Amino acid sequence: MEQSVTRIRGRVSVELKAQILKEVQEVGMVTTVGKRYGISSKTIHNWLHGEKNKDQIGEAKKVRELTKQLKNAEFEVEVLRALLKKTYPRWQNADQL
């Protein structure tokens, strides 16, 4: 079942990665499987951690994106308020719109 690792710029194919992770779960020895495929045990541990925390990582990315969108919207509101105050002098003293 040994297979040479084909890498493109240091990357392993998705299929081979899945096969390696499955084999690690079956065998239970990261180092042994890593040596068989010529991949460091640290890399395999990173893959296992990524699979384990896939949902949390996805949620964190979504939170960062939504936070960025919120900041952009708040900035846009500030710009529009400033423009409104310049355009209509009676809004100069308005604290809240």
NORKA-V258534 format. One record per residue. N is the residue number from 0. RES is the residue in one letter. SS is DSSP state (a for helix, b for strand, c for the rest). PSI is psi in degrees with one decimal (* if undefined). NEAR is the number of other ideal C-beta (glycine too) atoms within 10 Angstrom. Layout:
n = <N:N>
res = <RES:RES>
ss = <SS:SS>
psi = <PSI:PSI>
near = <NEAR:NEAR>
This chain:
n = <0:1:2:3:4:5:6:7:8:9:10:11:12:13:14:15:16:17:18:19:20:21:22:23:24:25:26:27:28:29:30:31:32:33:34:35:36:37:38:39:40:41:42:43:44:45:46:47:48:49:50:51:52:53:54:55:56:57:58:59:60:61:62:63:64:65:66:67:68:69:70:71:72:73:74:75:76:77:78:79:80:81:82:83:84:85:86:87:88:89:90:91:92:93:94:95:96>
res = <M:E:Q:S:V:T:R:I:R:G:R:V:S:V:E:L:K:A:Q:I:L:K:E:V:Q:E:V:G:M:V:T:T:V:G:K:R:Y:G:I:S:S:K:T:I:H:N:W:L:H:G:E:K:N:K:D:Q:I:G:E:A:K:K:V:R:E:L:T:K:Q:L:K:N:A:E:F:E:V:E:V:L:R:A:L:L:K:K:T:Y:P:R:W:Q:N:A:D:Q:L>
ss = <c:c:c:c:c:c:b:b:c:c:b:b:c:a:a:a:a:a:a:a:a:a:a:a:a:a:a:c:c:a:a:a:a:a:a:a:a:c:c:c:a:a:a:a:a:a:a:a:a:a:a:a:c:a:a:a:a:a:a:a:a:a:a:a:a:a:a:a:a:a:a:a:a:a:a:a:a:a:a:a:a:a:a:a:a:a:a:c:a:a:a:c:c:c:c:c:c>
psi = <2.3:143.7:136.3:145.3:120.8:120.1:141.5:110.0:42.7:2.9:147.7:142.5:153.8:-39.9:-44.3:-38.7:-45.1:-40.0:-42.8:-44.2:-39.1:-42.5:-37.9:-41.7:-36.3:-46.8:-41.0:7.4:99.4:-43.9:-43.8:-47.3:-39.7:-44.3:-38.4:-36.9:-3.3:33.0:137.9:149.9:-29.9:-42.8:-44.6:-40.0:-40.1:-41.5:-45.2:-43.3:-42.0:-41.0:-40.0:-38.2:23.5:-44.7:-42.7:-38.8:-43.1:-40.9:-39.6:-40.1:-41.5:-42.6:-43.5:-42.0:-43.3:-37.4:-41.8:-43.7:-39.6:-44.5:-41.7:-41.3:-41.4:-39.7:-42.5:-41.3:-43.2:-42.7:-44.2:-37.0:-43.4:-40.8:-41.1:-42.4:-35.1:-38.1:-40.5:101.4:-26.6:-14.5:-0.9:-39.6:0.9:124.2:-40.1:138.3:*>
near = <5:6:11:8:13:9:12:7:4:6:10:18:12:8:8:17:19:13:16:23:17:11:18:20:11:9:11:9:13:21:11:12:21:18:12:16:18:11:19:12:15:10:16:20:13:11:18:15:11:12:12:10:12:10:8:9:12:10:11:11:10:10:10:10:10:10:10:10:10:10:10:10:10:10:10:10:11:10:10:11:14:11:10:13:15:10:8:10:8:7:13:9:7:11:4:4:9>
